[in-house]
């Protein structure tokens, strides 16, 4: 099914990356939101979609679906800190999904996309995302990851200069 509005979320304990994609106009609203504001935002978008007769889906990047983690090259306290942060982010994602179900918002845990971009650790850069989406506003990594997830889920082309 094609959706009118796709909200993609890259969960984080401090502020999650949130991208709202209008598939009819291919326009984005990209931001980061702390958990309580994110829940308010989801309810607001749901109400707006219901009023306008638009279909809505929420995608949550579900890193916990990945069978193998990639931070085992670190040792000691550094590895412990990374593991703790990853676990906290995963729990935030699970809670977002739980709240979407509670609000009766269609939600899908989404396997993380492959990292084959020019940025650090294969993450997408602002320039790469802007090239095929046309976004102008500055973005942080969580917001870019959410935007890429929404764009990819919509099935829109990802064209890059070679």
N, C-alpha and C positions, 0 to 999 in steps of 0.2 A: 504494500500500500504506500502511496505517496502521501507525504504529510505537508501541510501548509507551513507549519512552524516546527522547527527542530531546535531544541535546546540541548546543547552538549556541555557536559561538566567534567572538568579535570579536578577531582576532589583533593583538597588540601586542608590541613588542620587550622591554618591561619585564615587564608582566603582562597576559595576555589576559583579556578578559571571557569567563566561562564560565557558561552556564545549562543546567541539567539539568531537563528538564520530563518529569514522569510524566503521560502523556496520560490515564490512567484516573482519576486523582485531580485532575488539573490543578494539581499542586503543583510548586513550583520549589525548586531549590537553586541559588542565584546567588552567584558569587564571582569573584575574579580570582586567576589562578595564573601564576607564572613558567613558562617553557617546560619545564624538567625535571619539575616537579611536575605540570604539565598532562599530560605523557606518562604518568606514573605513574597519574594519575587516570583517564585514558582506559582503560588496561589494567584497572584495578580495576572500573570500571563494566562493561566488556565481560565480565569474569569473573562479576560479579553477575548480569548479564542472562542469561548462558548457564546459570547455576545455577538461575535462576528461570523459564527458558523465555520470556524477554521479548525482543522485537525491539528493535534499537538502530540509530539512524542519527546520524551526526555531521555537522552543517552548519558550514561555515567561510565567514564573510563574505569574499567574493572581490572586493575592490575593484579588482584588476587587470583584471577583466572589463569595467569601465567604460571606454569608449573615450576619453572626454575628462575631464581633471582640472579642478578648479575653484579652483586656488590661483594662477592666472596673474595675478591682480590685484596680487600682491606682487612686489617687485623686489629685486634684489641678494641680500645674505646671507640675508634672511628667506625669499625664494623658494627659495634653495639648501637651507636647513635643512628647510623643509617637504617639498621633493622628496626629500631624503635620508630623512626620517622615513617618508614614505609608501612609498618603495621598500623600506625595512627591514621595515615592517609587512607589505607584500605578500610578501616573502620568508619571513617567519615563517609566514604563512598557507599558503604553498606547502609548507613543511617539515612543518607539522601534517598536511596532506593526505597527504604522502608517508609520514609515520609511521603514520597510520591505515591506509593501504593495506598497509604492512609488517606491522602488527598484525592485518590481516584484519578491520578494522572498516569497515562500510559508511560511506562518506563522500561528501559532496556539496559542491562549491564553490558557494556561493549568491550571486547578484547582490545587491548592497546594496539595502536597502529605501529607498523614497522618504522624504525628510526633510520632513515637513509638520507637525511638532509645534510646541509652544510654546517649546521650549528654544532655546538659542543655536545658530545655524546650522540651525534646523529639527529639532534632535535632540529625542528624547523626554525628558520630565522624569520625575522619580521619582513625582510626583503623578499624572501621566497613566498611567504603567504600573501603579501601584498601583490606580487606579480600576477597570480592567477585569481585572486578574489577582488582586487581593487581597493582593499581597505587602506585608509590613510592614517588613521589614529594610531599612536604608539601602543604597543602591547607588551605584556610580559610573557614569559614562557608558558605559564599555566593557561593563560587566555588564548595564546596561539595554538596550544595543543587542543583546547576545546573547539576552537574555530575549525581546525583541520579535521577533527572528528565529525563535526556537523557537515562540513562541505563534502567529505568523503561519503558519509551516510546518505546524503542527498543524491549521490551519483553524479555530481557535477565534475567536469573535466579538470584535471590538474595538469596544466601545460607549463613547462619550464623552458627557458632558453638554454640552448646547449652550448 
